[in-house]
């Protein structure tokens, strides 16, 4: 990889939320301090909302790093709020170390009583609990109301439970339905894309944290302009572009990243080729988008040079990205991979599972690299080779499996917003799945 060439201690543009790399512009720095102040003052609720890829989770990790270890603060992080109310309550108790105090058969009331007891006991030690919930837009109205009631626990002077919500913009619409909860929010912050100036500072900050020196790696002004234009200031896209651009520079043994390198690096990142992100998709709209992609792709099959219908053997082999060796970066394929075609929906089997076909490539190395990037987004991804008669075939990148179409379509919308890809929903009988766990 390129780290040794540029003298970096570690990868500078990882997609994983590392608080060491947190870049604080003036707005974010003020919000960070306000949230910490609210925690110290025990002021109830705080909300951080923002689009996918704008740094909410990294901010969350930095908050946890700042407050964890304090003797009087217990922390709980819920990253999967799509759990049931009972499972969320069990998770909170488990993370607080109160697992021995509740049984699997306890009712919701019994679990709440158990939590109340734990919080009251901690209050006697002058301690309190901070609950952070990521992806809060997935919380049900009922669960939000339950959390509001839990926040009522307090002594005569201080609250026993602080709650911080991190969510996408639609979370604001849910809060509007719960005025009692909305009115108790003491800190409200919206993460936004970076400006051109902030984009440059963000890149230089991450390089500095990774150990770069000016004479070993440089991004020219035109390259920085191109990064901001293609990423529109979204940190996640900035990371993707810069990571691939550094690979390009390493291949050419150049310490300067040029505009042309940014252009080449962006070619395989679909979201960077659009003027703006697509509108947020509800599951219904996502399903309609998949149908439109299928119709458009099917019409392309009528053109010369396209694969004829039914020519793909979809189960020749399965390659796990996690078990594949680290491939050497290769140039983007000159020949475009075949269009993804959504097959006519057959009569639905009694038991099926769902997948999202995210990308397709002409070579395995690029497909595996893409699958690894999806894994860094906490998505279960794998690569499957599709053979074509008289041709070397192509490699499809999948995410899944999912238990139902609704869950798959929810992830579909997140992928579209994060990287601009256009996944296609697939399904197959469970007994036919040939994927190694």
Buried (B, 14 or more C-beta within 10 A) or exposed (E): BBBEBBBBEEBBBBBBBBBEBBBBBEEBEEBBEBBBEBBEEBBBBBBBBBBBBBBBBBBBBBBBEBBEEEEEBBBBBBBEBEBEBEEBBBBBBEBBEBEEBBEEEBEEEEBBEBBBEBBEEBBEEEBBBBBBBBBBBBBBEEBBBBBBEBBEBBBEEEBBBBBBBBBBEEBBEBBEEBEEBBEBBBBBBBBBBBEEEBBBEBBBBBBEBBBBEEEEBBBBEEBBBBBBBBBBBBBBBBBBBBBBBBBBBBBEEBBEBBBBBBBBBBEBBBBBEEEEBBEBBEBEBBBEBBEEBBEEBBEEBEEEEBBEEEBBEBBEBBBBBEEBEEBEBBEBBEEEBBBBBBBEEEEEEEEBBBBBBBBBBBBBBBBBBBBBBBBBBEBBBBBBBBBBEEEEBBBBBBBBBBEEBEBBBBBBBBBBBBBBBBBBBBBBEEEEBEBEE
